[in-house]
Amino acid sequence: MNLRTLVPNVEPLLKGHPRARAVVESAYWRLGTLARGGKRTVRVGEVTARFGLSTRAEYLRAKSLGGEQAVIEALLEDVVSSETVWDVGAGVGTYACLVANALETGRVVGFEPEPTNRTRLRANLDRNAPEERWAVSEVALWGRDGEATLASENESGSIEAGDGHHYLSTEGGRRVETRRGASLLADGLAPPDVLKIDVQGAEGEVLAGMGEALSDVRGIYLEVHPEKCRRYGTTAEGIEQFLREAGYSLARLGVPATGRSGVYFLRARR
């Protein structure tokens, strides 16, 4: 009996056991992706990137780009090959790898506090671009320096590679270091010309943490979560107003092509 047959047969046994379900599904997709060679090459415009596949989430993300191809295209058309790009909430590197391959002398810095995704992010960047084109940071960009916990929105409470449903919380979860963008710049990190932000509702915190350094950022590509941002005391309207007052012109870039709800894409330009 192969695993494709096995999974439906164990379905009754998995009811009420989300962690067990996650283990079985992960094993199924790991075998499937290995059978497909374990990698997938994607193209956006004239830029290509190759991604490793070890989970269902990674396979689906590489196949559909999370429904964000139009946003990635806009970002790649906008970025100058010598610029520094901060990818905040980089996941496994969907944006970062394509940006790194589009750069000639610039650099992309991927911020990913979740360790499973961060390991895959580093591996994906390594297979795509020379080391001088990228860096990976384990800190979570935030509105203050300190610590927070990283919680999962998944029913099982677990996080698999390619899963972006985790967020900063004051409750249970993995402890992670938080830093203001302004603090990192004071420590000597190269300032960004362009920001890409996908942080499950904490986008207002990230922007506030940039402080006066935001005035030197010419472009921001932002995933806005109108409901999720409320857990941090902000609103989508408030985020847009903050950006306008900072001197940006805003354009909405639609919603995920995959049908994922509760989110829209925003571009802010000077």
Secondary structure by P-SEA (a helix, b strand, c coil): ccaaaaaaaacccccccaaaaaaaaaaaaaaaaaaaccbbbbbcccbbbbbbbccaaaaaaaacccccaaaaaaaaacccccbbbbbccccccaaaaaaaaacccbbbbbbbccaaaaaaaaaaaaaccccccccccccccccccbbbbbbbcccccccccccccccccccccbbbbbbbaaaaaaaccccccbbbbbcccaaaaaaaaacccccccccccccccccccccccccaaaaaaaaaaabbbbbbcccccccccccbbbbbcc
